[in-house]
Amino acid sequence: MRQPINIIIHDSHIGIWQDDPADSTFRAEIYGPLIRQMRERGWAIGRNDQVHRHYRCLSPDRRVGARGTLLCDIEISGRVVKVDFWSTTAKQENRNGRRYDFDKMARMSKLDRLRVELEFRRIVAWLESLAPVEVKRRGGENLSPMERIQKGYADSWHSDKELGRPVCKYDYNRKSADGHLLEQGQTVWIPDSKGRMLRGQAFCNLNSMWWVIAGGALFNKGCSDIFANVPCDLRTKRNARARRSRLEKELQTAVQRMDYRRAETLKTIIFGTEQTFMIWARDKRAYYRSQYAGYSTDTAGAGRYTKAEAEAECRRVPHELEMVCPDGRHVSFDGRAAA
């Protein structure tokens, strides 16, 4: 029998853990046979082309698979083998792909959910034939927000043994957006996903992250997003970033449709009379997308920035970034000649 194995299942993820990261048999007896068994069950599994292209030394540790409308990613790293599943028919919200959406199981069709659960059961049953197995399921779908926090405290290695919860040791990890130091259980105000302000109660999580119970829901917020005092205007939505991103998407759509009158109107709303610039990343050989999030290899998908915004970002990482002027000229701020 092998040494004991811990299995952690969360949403559509299953992690196979063991204590010894230097165990050379982990790959030969767990990672390889797992892939072979999934192939026998109808999964088409091969190398991850993106990893193989950019990080060839890691390619043997990464595999991707497909079966029907399900996709999976398999990875071995140290003392863990991880398998993530997602569905090609699920509703997508993350611009980088369905794999990066939250709540992937809830987004799947009933049939796909059952298929993933069946894979979990088959993997667990196989591992139980090899070693002592302990299975933990993470997730608080049927728990109240306070119960989810308490469960997290009980499971966390970072909890103080006497207090039964994590302790914030550094003031910078509890400094609020309005400059106050947060305390466990105090009343706070936070913006929701649409920028509307909610009143809630804050509880320490980990590092600068805090749990906030507001409106019957549980939020995980950085201390810099939390207000200790009532904001001056509760009716004002704190969604400038989301608003800008949405308007830029509409601008790109208008340009693609050759609706230049609408594009001009949107450009005026976003930037006024200022000229717009782009940001070129040398290492990615691509442009920044809107709001510094992601990359695009063509100008149609590139984000637009004011000169001050583009210059500030390029000066922050001058050895990697260049400012692209309206006439297409690249400006470098590290003394290197730009293309």
N, C-alpha and C positions, 0 to 999 in steps of 0.2 A: 504493500500500500504506500501511496505517496504521503507527503506531509499534508496536514489539514489545509483545506481550501475554503476561502470565504467568497461567497457570491453576493454581489450587490446589484439589485435590479431597481432602476429608476426610469419611469416613463418607458421609452423604447430602447433603453440602454441596459446592457448586462456587462458587469465587470467581474472577471475571474481573478481573484487575488490569492497570493501565497506570501509567506513571511520572508523567504530567502530570495533577494533580488539577484544573487549570483548563481542560482541553480541552473546549470547548463541543460538540464533535462526538461525544463519548462517549455522550451520551444519544440523539442522533439516529441514530447508526450502530451502536450496540451494544444499549443498553437497549430502545429501541423495536422494532427488528427482531427481537430475541430473543423478545419477547412475541408478536409477530405470527407468528413461525415456530412457537412452541409452540401457538398457537391453530389453526394449520393442521394440526398433528398431533393435534388433538382435545382440547386443554386448554381449559377454560372459565376465562378469566382476567378478573378485574375488580378494582375498588378494594377496599382494606382498610377495611371500614366502621368498625372501631374507631379506626384512625388518622385516618380522615376526620372522625370525630365529635370526637375530642379534640385532634388536631394537624393541622388542615386544611391548613396550609402545607406539611406533609410528605406529604400524600396523593398528589400526582403521582409521588412517588419510591417508593411502596409498592404492590405488587399481590399478590393471592392467586389461586391457581388450583386446579382440581380436574379429575381425570380418573380415572374408575373409583374404585378404593379408595385412590388416591394424592392427596395434597394438596401444594401448594407455596407458598412465600413468596418473592417476588422484590423486591429492593431495590437502588436505586442510591444510593451515598453517596461523594461525592468521586471518587476514582479507582478505585472497585471496584463491580462489579455482582455481587450475591450471590443465589444460588438455593438454597433449602433444601427438601428433599422429606421427607415422612413418610407413613406408611400408617395408614388408619383402622381396619385390622384388627389392628395390632400390639398386643402386650401393653403396657398403660400402667402406669407407675409414678409419674411426676410428676403431682401433683395439678392442675397448671396445664395439662395436656394432653400429647398424644403428641409434639407438636412439641418439647417441652423435655426429652424423654427422651434419655439417652445411648445410644450404639450403635444408632441407628435402623435402619441397614441390617440388622444381625443380628436385629432384632425383626421385620422384614418377612417375609412369605411369599416363597418362592422366586420366584414370578412377579413380585411387586412389585419385588424386588431386581433382576431382569433388566430390568424396565421402566426403573428409575432408571439402571442402567448404560447402557442404550440411549440415554437422554436425554443422559447425559454424553458419549457418543461422538458423538452428533449435534451437540451444542453445540461440541465440540472441532473436529470436521470443518468446521463452518461458519466458525468463527473462523480456522482455518488458511487459508481462502480469502480472508481479509481482511488478515491480518497475520502476521508471524513469531510463532510460538507456542511457549512453553515450558510443559510440563505437569509438575506436581509432585503426587505422591500422598502425603498424610500419613497415618500409621497404622502401628502396629507389631504387627499381629495375629500375625505369624510370627516376631517377634523376642523374645529373652529380655529380662527386665527391664533388665539392664545394657546390652544392645545398644540398647534403646529410649532409655535415658538418654544414651548416647553419640551416638546419632543426633540427639537433641534438642539436645545441646551443639553438634554440627557445624552444625545448621541455624539456631541462634539467633544473632541480631545482638548479643545481650548477652554473648556469651562473650568472655572475655579471650583475646587472640590468643596470648599466651605460654603460658598455662595450658591453653587449649582448653576452658574451662568458665566459667560465670558466677562472679563474685566477690562475696561478701556484704560490702558496704562499711560497713554500719551494724549496731551490736550489737542494736538492737531487732528487726532482721530475722532474728536467729539466737538469740533468747532463748527457751529452752525453757519448757515448762509448769511445771517445778520450778526455774526461775530460773538455769539454767546456759547458757553460750554454746555453741552447736552448732558442731562442726567437720566438715569434709568427710570422709566415710567412717566416722564414729564409730558405735558401737553405740548404738541407741536403742530405746525402747518406745513403741508407738502403739496406740490403740484401733481395732479394725476397725469395719465398718459396724454390727455388732451389739453393740459395746461391749467385746468381749473383747480383752485386751491381747496384742499380738504383739511379738516381739523381732526387730529388723531393723537395717539399715544405712542411714544418712542421707547424701544427696547434695544439694548446693545446686541449687535450680531457679531461681526468679526472685523478687525481693523477699523476702517472708517465707515463701514456699512452698518446701518441700523434698521431693525424691523420697525415698521409703523403700522398700527392698526387704525384704520380710518374708514368710516362708512361701511363697516362690516367686512372689509377686505383687508388683506395683508400685503404690504408693500415693502420692498427691500431697497432702501435709499441710501446714497452716500450722504455724509453729514453736510456737505456743501449744498445739498438740495433741500435741506430741512431748515425751517424758520422756527426759532424759539419764541418769538413774539408775533403778534398778529400783523401780517403784511399790511401796508398802507391802503391798498385798494384790492379787496378780495374779489371784486368783479372783473378785474383785469386778468386775462389769461396769460400764463407764463409759457407761451408756445412759440416764441420768436424763431427758434431754430427749426421747429417742425413747419411753421408757416413758410419760412424761406425755402426749405427743401421742397415743399409742395408747389410753391410758385415756380421754382426752377424746373421741376418736372413738367409743369404745364407749359413753360416756355420752350422746353425741348420738344414737346409734342407739337406745339404750334409751328416750330421751324420745320420739323419733319413733314408736316402736312402742307407746308408752304403757305400757311396762313400768316403772312408777315405783318399784317395790320394788328392782329391779336398779339403776335410776338413782340411788336414794338410797344404795345400797351403794357404787357407784362414786364418787359424790361424796364420801363419807366417806373412801374410800381415798385420793383425790387431795388433798382439802383439809382433812380432819379435820372439826372443828366450825366452821371459819372460814366467813364469808359470802363469796360469790363476786361479782366485779365484771366488767364488760366495758369495752373500750376503743373509743371512737368516733373515727374519723378524719374531720375536717371536709372536707378536700380531696377525699377519695374518697367521702364520704357513705356510709360503710360501717363495719362493725365489724372489728376485728382477729380473725383466726382463731386457732387454738391456737398457742401458742409463738411469737407475734409474726410468724407466717408467712402472708402472704396476707390477703385481705379477704372479708367476707361481707355481703350487703345485708340479711340477715334474722338474727334472734337465734338461730334454730335452728343455724346454722352458725358462730356467733360463738364465739371462745375464751373460757374462763373464767379469771379471775386472782384471786389474793388481793388484799386492799386495798393491801398494801405493793407488790406487783408492778405493779398498775395505776397507782398513784400515782407510782411511780418512773418508769415509762415516759411518763406524761403530763407530768410535770415536765421530762423530757428534751426533749420537743418541745411546749411548752405552747401555742404559737400554732396547732398543728394537731390536737392530741388532747384528748379529754375523757374523764373517768372516768364510767362509767355504773353507778349504784348499784343494789342489788337492787330498790329500789322504782321504778326507771326514771328517776330524777333524774340529770341530767347535771351534772357538776362540772368547771369549767374552772379552770386554774391560771395563766392569763395575765391575770387581771383582767377578762376579757370575760364578759359574761353568757351563760351556757349555756342551750340550749333546754330 
